[in-house]
C-alpha cells in the first residue's frame, strides 16, 4: 500500500511540475507579445522635422531641390499654386509644401511611404 501511495504522490508531483512549466511558458509568451505594446520607443528621431527639411530645400542651393524632388524651385512653387487654386490646403499637422515634397520625393526615389516616413 505504501508503494502505491508513493507512486501516486510522485505522479502528483510530476503533474504539478509540468503544470508549472506550462504556466511559465504561457506567461513568457504573453510578456513577449505585450512588451512591444508597452515599451514605447520613438521612431521619428531625426533632428529635422519634415517642415524644416522642406524649408532647407526651398532656401538652399537650387540644385539640391532638383536632386531631391526632381523639380526646380520655380516648378515647385508653380505646383503649390496650382494645388492651392484647386482648393488644396495644409492639413492639421503637415503643410501643403511638405505634402508635395513628400509626394515628389517618393516619385524620384521610388521609396514607399513607410521608408519616407
Secondary structure, 3 states (H helix, E strand, C coil): CHHHHHHHHHHHHHHHHHHHHHHHHHHHHHHHHHHHHHCCCCCCCCCCCHHHHHHHHHHCCHHHHHHHHCCCHHHHHHHHHHHHHCCCCCCCCCCHHHHHHHHHHHHHHCCCHHHHC
